[in-house]
Amino acid sequence: MKATTKRPIIGITMGDPVGIGPEIILKALAERSLYETCCPLVLGDVAVMTATGKRLGTGPAIRPVDVPEAGLYQSGSIDVIGLSDLDYNQLEYGHPTQETGLAMAAYVTQGIDWAMQGLIHGLATCPINKMAMHMAGADFDGHTELLAQRTKTSDYVMMLAGSRLRVALATIHIPLALVSEKLTTEAVFKTIRITEEALRKSFDIPKPRLAVAALNPHAGENGLFGDEEGRIISPAIRQAEEEGIDVSGPHPPDSLFYLALKGRWDAIVCMYHDQGLIPFKMVHFSDGVNTTLGLPIVRTSVDHGTAYDIAGTARADPGSLVAAIRMAARHAINRMAIR
């Protein structure tokens, strides 16, 4: 990091070269205020970023650099480290290939390694395509699993966070029919514990208040609609309470999110993916952030996909990426990544 600044260096991975990643990066980094918050460094493809800028007919100039410390980090130009050498004229928006899969994996793995080495202070990732990753030989379901493996992290949590609502997930990408089978007291407790710690250390909330969602309608109605609340979820809550965590539940999900929006809790622990993401995206569709808790590095992400249907049309909204970059910078500072 440059000795003349105390702004954290945030690596922004370009994501899928044939998705909206390059476009939203250009639009996000046109915001001068981001450079007051951090030093944005794009990990991607110089030719793709340059060609995307020309296609948009606007945006800052692309400035190629070789290493993080070579960045100028000044508004008006975008520092880009080229980690792939794709032929932009051979790419087709919305059509990933093995080559683009290899490229998007390279951006993420290099970003993780530099963050682990302290050369950058956090990552904000643009969306990737799982199929292309698999075509490239990376057997991961997404960013989260790749991050966990490369940082050697066994216990981690996916959180979606916005200014009004935060949700953490006890299970992530599994079929709904398997949620009850995969849900364990240990998994719920770990989600509570990791979430509470992250709220203190990364979000700078001294005494976090957590709520836990029930799995079944009306929180199971004393076993009438299911026994997971008494058998799995309540024991996890009691264990967390014994460790001094301010947590309550299991609460009926149909009223829980309304009360959270009123400010009663700092985060909600949800039992499965859509239980948390449906209400979250109702509130934070354009500015929500996906962040991985429990990692030794700071990682945030947009909370949307590659948006192939609008890739290359200049219609992509950069709001989620702007929020992700800002959150990564705040978390880096709060976690004392800058000495």
C-alpha positions, -999 to +999 in steps of 0.1 A: +000+000+000+012+035-008+026+053+023+009+085+013-026+073+018-046+054+045-073+043+021-076+005+019-068-011-015-099-030-026-094-056-053-125-057-077-126-089-096-141-085-131-162-116-130-176-131-161-161-113-192-193-118-212-216-107-184-222-073-169-191-072-147-169-049-169-198-025-174-208-021-138-171-016-129-167+012-153-200+028-141-192+024-104-156+038-107-169+068-125-182+079-090-155+102-076-166+096-040-154+060-041-118+072-044-123+091-012-132+058+005-107+034-009-081+026-036-100+005-062-079-020-081-095-040-109-083-076-114-094-086-148-086-081-185-072-048-199-085-054-234-120-062-223-122-033-199-109-009-226-133-022-253-162-020-229-154+016-221-154+024-258-186+006-263-202+026-235-188+058-249-180+071-215-162+062-183-127+068-169-095+058-188-080+024-183-046+024-167-027-010-168-006-018-138+014-049-129+012-050-091-011-034-064+016-009-053+018+005-088-017+019-088-023+057-088-058+053-073-070+086-085-105+095-099-105+098-136-086+066-144-091+030-135-061+009-124-064-025-139-041-056-134-044-078-165-048-114-154-061-127-187-055-118-224-088-124-241-096-114-277-126-091-272-137-095-308-141-132-302-163-129-272-200-130-273-221-115-246-241-141-227-221-170-241-194-181-216-167-205-227-139-225-211-116-196-218-138-171-200-142-196-172-105-199-167-102-161-168-129-154-141-113-181-119-079-164-123-092-131-111-107-145-080-078-168-070-052-140-075-073-116-055-076-141-026-038-147-026-030-110-026-055-104+002-040-133+023-005-118+017-017-083+028-010-067-006-046-057-009-070-052+020-102-067+007-121-081-023-153-069-040-163-095-066-184-092-097-207-120-107-194-153-122-210-181-142-209-215-124-212-235-156-182-218-172-162-223-139-170-260-142-160-260-179-126-246-168-121-274-143-130-255-111-154-277-093-171-251-071-207-240-068-197-203-066-174-177-051-181-187-015-169-223-018-138-212-037-130-186-011-134-211+017-111-237+001-084-213-009-083-196+025-086-230+043-117-219+061-140-246+073-167-225+091-181-196+070-215-179+065-231-162+036-247-129+046-268-104+025-265-070+040-281-036+034-287-004+053-321-017+066-318-055+067-291-082+072-298-119+067-273-148+074-279-183+060-276-216+080-278-235+047-270-221+013-272-237-022-291-269-015-325-281-028-354-271-005-364-307-001-330-313+016-330-284+041-346-303+070-322-332+064-291-310+063-300-286+091-282-294+124-280-277+158-242-273+151-248-256+118-274-231+133-251-224+163-221-217+141-241-194+119-252-175+150-217-173+164-200-163+132-227-137+125-224-121+159-186-119+157-187-103+122-213-078+134-189-067+161-156-068+142-166-059+106-198-039+110-186-022+142-218-030+162-206-034+198-236-054+211-253-071+182-289-083+186-298-114+166-330-131+158-334-167+145-361-176+120-381-208+124-382-233+096-419-242+097-451-221+096-459-205+130-426-218+143-439-253+142-470-246+164-455-268+192-447-296+169-480-296+150-464-284+118-429-299+123-404-305+151-372-289+138-377-259+160-376-279+192-352-306+180-326-285+161-330-247+163-339-240+199-309-260+213-286-239+191-301-207+204-297-218+240-261-227+233-255-192+219-272-176+248-249-195+272-220-179+254-234-145+261-248-138+226-280-116+225-302-139+204-338-149+204-362-172+185-371-193+167-395-166+154-423-172+129-408-160+096-441-143+085-437-115+110-399-116+117-387-095+088-413-068+093-400-064+129-364-064+117-371-036+093-385-017+123-350-019+139-356-046+165-326-067+155-292-062+137-294-094+117-316-124+111-303-160+109-323-178+083-326-215+078-324-216+040-315-195+010-348-181-002-362-176+033-337-148+037-332-136+001-368-131-009-375-104+018-340-090+015-343-084-022-377-069-017-359-041+002-324-041-012-327-052-048-305-025-062-281-019-033-277-052-015-243-067-008-233-104-004-205-108+021-188-139+033-184-140+071-158-161+089-130-157+064-095-144+073-099-118+045-126-092+037-149-102+008-180-086-004-199-091-037-228-078-057-260-097-048-270-104-084-259-126-113-242-121-146-274-107-162-267-121-196-300-108-209-288-072-206-250-077-210-235-054-236-266-031-237-253-004-213-284-009-191-267-026-161-272-009-127-239-005-107-256+002-074-249-032-058-212-030-068-209+005-054-223-007-021-201-037-021-169-016-026-179+008+001-187-021+025-154-038+018-135-006+025-154-001+058-148-037+069-111-035+060-108-005+083-129-019+110-109-052+110-078-031+114-063-044+081-046-010+078-019-005+105 
